[in-house]
Amino acid sequence: MTPDAQPDPGLRKIIHVDMDAFFASVEQRDFPGLRGKPVAVGGSSARGVVAAASYEARVFGVRSAMPSVRAARLCPDLIFVRHRFDVYRAVSQQIRAIFHDYTPLVEPLSLDEAYLDVTDTVAGRTATAIAKEIRARIREATQLTASAGVSYNKFLAKLASDQNKPDGLCVITPEKGPDFVLSLPVGKFHGIGPATAAKMQAMGIETGADLRAQDLDFLTRRFGKSGRYYWNISRGIDHRRVSPDRIRKSAGAENTYPADLMTLDAAIEALVPLAAKVWSATSRHELRGRTVTLKVKFADFRQITRARSLGHAVASEAELLDIAGDLAAGVLPDPRGARLLGITLSGFDHDDGDDGQLSLFD
């Protein structure tokens, strides 16, 4: 057993609050004609991307970051509405004000979710009671619902908040935490994205139990420094603190393709969903950046980056895509073919949120 496996001597009381279909729910609240109908926030054009989907739309498989054309095919009655980020930000500020009534240790992840550490501020009340009260106050103040997870660390609290959505509450106690993850697919774990989940599944690692069966040496050989994190979370261990003042440096998305991209047109097409994901994430986090970086990994695994910095913040998703496309045109096509592409936006005017890079693909 490594030192990380020892119980944390200072177990925390962590709440993760996640608004339910936030953008779409705000639209349904403000426009009663949309209630009970499948709604997607985002553009309906050929290049449009779904920023958020109501639960009525999700029944048809519509998800955030999905191309709008595909979403419309899945749900022919889907109603597209333009985003109103000024309204979403205002509602988010209402919600954060409620959080700060309970603790100064609030770590926003986006406009619609945050961690709260109430270990030292519950004054004899349970974290579960606090979470129930916060959800009730959010409903009263905004007419919106929120789901919450309560546990002794961030990983489990976030996992818990997703268990009983929408409008749900889940508590994972220290006694239940280590075994709670055993039956869950690794793709459900925060910090394990689609590419890593696929890599694990190819190794026969499909559940938390499968992940726990691997020793630390094996995981670090296969996954580098992330191996220790995976080893820990398979045992319900996460010593990260709730950090209200962490600074986000960049936001990036990348993808590895099953077939190498041999033409510039194919690369430009592949950049469209990456730009959409980066723009959606930075908009949700109220970030605007001036530097666009393109990452290309060729079929021989050689990797290059190209960057362009502007004198102003990138103004739109279309501008982000245009810059990334121009950078791609400078290095592609290449006879080796491109096996991976990535876009990163940095140089933020207002740094906020997590430390380091917000990675949307792994």
Solvent accessible surface area in square Angstrom, and as a share of the most:
residue,aa,sasa,rsa
1,M,183,0.81
2,T,32,0.19
3,P,116,0.73
4,D,30,0.15
5,A,18,0.14
6,Q,93,0.41
7,P,114,0.72
8,D,33,0.17
9,P,142,0.89
10,G,28,0.27
11,L,85,0.42
12,R,50,0.18
13,K,86,0.36
14,I,3,0.01
15,I,0,0.00
16,H,1,0.00
17,V,1,0.00
18,D,27,0.14
19,M,7,0.03
20,D,5,0.03
21,A,7,0.05
22,F,6,0.02
23,F,1,0.01
24,A,0,0.00
25,S,23,0.15
26,V,0,0.00
27,E,3,0.01
28,Q,23,0.10
29,R,55,0.20
30,D,51,0.26
31,F,97,0.40
32,P,86,0.54
33,G,54,0.52
34,L,21,0.11
35,R,134,0.49
36,G,58,0.56
37,K,93,0.40
38,P,22,0.14
39,V,0,0.00
40,A,0,0.00
41,V,0,0.00
42,G,5,0.05
43,G,12,0.12
44,S,75,0.49
45,S,70,0.45
46,A,89,0.69
47,R,130,0.47
48,G,9,0.09
49,V,17,0.10
50,V,0,0.00
51,A,14,0.11
52,A,9,0.07
53,A,2,0.01
54,S,1,0.01
55,Y,65,0.25
56,E,57,0.26
57,A,0,0.00
58,R,74,0.27
59,V,124,0.71
60,F,101,0.42
61,G,29,0.28
62,V,0,0.00
63,R,121,0.44
64,S,65,0.42
65,A,20,0.15
66,M,17,0.07
67,P,59,0.37
68,S,1,0.01
69,V,64,0.37
70,R,119,0.43
71,A,0,0.00
72,A,41,0.32
73,R,166,0.61
74,L,69,0.34
75,C,1,0.01
76,P,113,0.71
77,D,111,0.58
78,L,18,0.09
79,I,57,0.29
80,F,50,0.21
81,V,28,0.16
82,R,162,0.59
83,H,75,0.33
84,R,66,0.24
85,F,21,0.09
86,D,96,0.50
87,V,36,0.20
88,Y,0,0.00
89,R,74,0.27
90,A,52,0.41
91,V,5,0.03
92,S,1,0.01
93,Q,116,0.51
94,Q,79,0.35
95,I,5,0.03
96,R,54,0.20
97,A,60,0.47
98,I,11,0.05
99,F,5,0.02
100,H,99,0.44
101,D,93,0.48
102,Y,28,0.11
103,T,2,0.01
104,P,92,0.58
105,L,60,0.30
106,V,3,0.02
107,E,3,0.01
108,P,23,0.14
109,L,21,0.10
110,S,5,0.03
111,L,6,0.03
112,D,14,0.07
113,E,27,0.12
114,A,1,0.01
115,Y,3,0.01
116,L,0,0.00
117,D,5,0.02
118,V,1,0.01
119,T,30,0.17
120,D,117,0.60
121,T,59,0.34
122,V,10,0.06
123,A,98,0.76
124,G,83,0.80
125,R,98,0.36
126,T,85,0.50
127,A,9,0.07
128,T,35,0.20
129,A,37,0.29
130,I,4,0.02
131,A,0,0.00
132,K,114,0.48
133,E,62,0.28
134,I,0,0.00
135,R,41,0.15
136,A,60,0.46
137,R,83,0.30
138,I,0,0.00
139,R,113,0.41
140,E,139,0.62
141,A,47,0.36
142,T,1,0.00
143,Q,120,0.53
144,L,7,0.03
145,T,40,0.23
146,A,1,0.01
147,S,0,0.00
148,A,1,0.01
149,G,0,0.00
150,V,8,0.04
151,S,8,0.05
152,Y,24,0.09
153,N,6,0.03
154,K,1,0.00
155,F,0,0.00
156,L,0,0.00
157,A,0,0.00
158,K,38,0.16
159,L,10,0.05
160,A,1,0.00
161,S,4,0.03
162,D,82,0.42
163,Q,71,0.32
164,N,75,0.39
165,K,55,0.23
166,P,69,0.43
167,D,57,0.30
168,G,9,0.09
169,L,38,0.19
170,C,20,0.12
171,V,57,0.33
172,I,2,0.01
173,T,46,0.26
174,P,59,0.37
175,E,143,0.64
176,K,128,0.54
177,G,0,0.00
178,P,49,0.31
179,D,89,0.46
180,F,60,0.25
181,V,0,0.00
182,L,49,0.25
183,S,93,0.60
184,L,31,0.15
185,P,65,0.41
186,V,0,0.00
187,G,43,0.41
188,K,127,0.54
189,F,4,0.02
190,H,73,0.33
191,G,46,0.44
192,I,7,0.04
193,G,19,0.19
194,P,107,0.67
195,A,49,0.38
196,T,16,0.09
197,A,7,0.05
198,A,56,0.43
199,K,90,0.38
200,M,0,0.00
201,Q,84,0.37
202,A,93,0.72
203,M,66,0.29
204,G,48,0.47
205,I,1,0.00
206,E,97,0.43
207,T,41,0.24
208,G,0,0.00
209,A,45,0.35
210,D,46,0.24
211,L,0,0.00
212,R,61,0.22
213,A,82,0.64
214,Q,43,0.19
215,D,87,0.45
216,L,23,0.12
217,D,94,0.49
218,F,38,0.16
219,L,0,0.00
220,T,48,0.28
221,R,162,0.59
222,R,111,0.40
223,F,30,0.12
224,G,38,0.37
225,K,194,0.82
226,S,42,0.27
227,G,0,0.00
228,R,105,0.38
229,Y,56,0.21
230,Y,12,0.05
231,W,16,0.06
232,N,18,0.09
233,I,0,0.00
234,S,0,0.00
235,R,51,0.19
236,G,1,0.01
237,I,22,0.11
238,D,13,0.07
239,H,79,0.35
240,R,88,0.32
241,R,123,0.45
242,V,9,0.05
243,S,26,0.17
244,P,64,0.41
245,D,116,0.60
246,R,72,0.26
247,I,79,0.40
248,R,1,0.00
249,K,113,0.48
250,S,14,0.09
251,A,0,0.00
252,G,2,0.02
253,A,4,0.03
254,E,41,0.19
255,N,51,0.26
256,T,58,0.34
257,Y,33,0.13
258,P,146,0.92
259,A,70,0.54
260,D,61,0.32
261,L,28,0.14
262,M,98,0.44
263,T,74,0.43
264,L,52,0.26
265,D,116,0.60
266,A,34,0.26
267,A,0,0.00
268,I,45,0.23
269,E,130,0.58
270,A,14,0.11
271,L,0,0.00
272,V,33,0.19
273,P,49,0.31
274,L,2,0.01
275,A,1,0.00
276,A,1,0.01
277,K,53,0.22
278,V,0,0.00
279,W,27,0.10
280,S,22,0.14
281,A,8,0.06
282,T,0,0.00
283,S,1,0.01
284,R,56,0.20
285,H,21,0.09
286,E,57,0.26
287,L,0,0.00
288,R,73,0.26
289,G,0,0.00
290,R,85,0.31
291,T,29,0.17
292,V,0,0.00
293,T,32,0.19
294,L,0,0.00
295,K,47,0.20
296,V,1,0.00
297,K,42,0.18
298,F,3,0.01
299,A,38,0.29
300,D,68,0.35
301,F,130,0.54
302,R,163,0.60
303,Q,90,0.40
304,I,45,0.23
305,T,70,0.41
306,R,108,0.40
307,A,66,0.51
308,R,93,0.34
309,S,80,0.52
310,L,39,0.20
311,G,84,0.81
312,H,102,0.46
313,A,25,0.19
314,V,0,0.00
315,A,77,0.60
316,S,43,0.28
317,E,49,0.22
318,A,58,0.45
319,E,45,0.20
320,L,0,0.00
321,L,11,0.05
322,D,80,0.41
323,I,10,0.05
324,A,0,0.00
325,G,9,0.09
326,D,77,0.40
327,L,18,0.09
328,A,0,0.00
329,A,53,0.41
330,G,67,0.64
331,V,28,0.16
332,L,10,0.05
333,P,89,0.56
334,D,24,0.13
335,P,126,0.80
336,R,91,0.33
337,G,1,0.01
338,A,0,0.00
339,R,61,0.22
340,L,11,0.06
341,L,0,0.00
342,G,3,0.03
343,I,1,0.00
344,T,30,0.18
345,L,0,0.00
346,S,26,0.16
347,G,28,0.26
348,F,16,0.07
349,D,69,0.36
350,H,131,0.58
351,D,72,0.38
352,D,59,0.30
353,G,9,0.09
354,D,31,0.16
355,D,88,0.46
356,G,26,0.25
357,Q,95,0.42
358,L,32,0.16
359,S,69,0.45
360,L,55,0.27
361,F,38,0.16
362,D,64,0.33
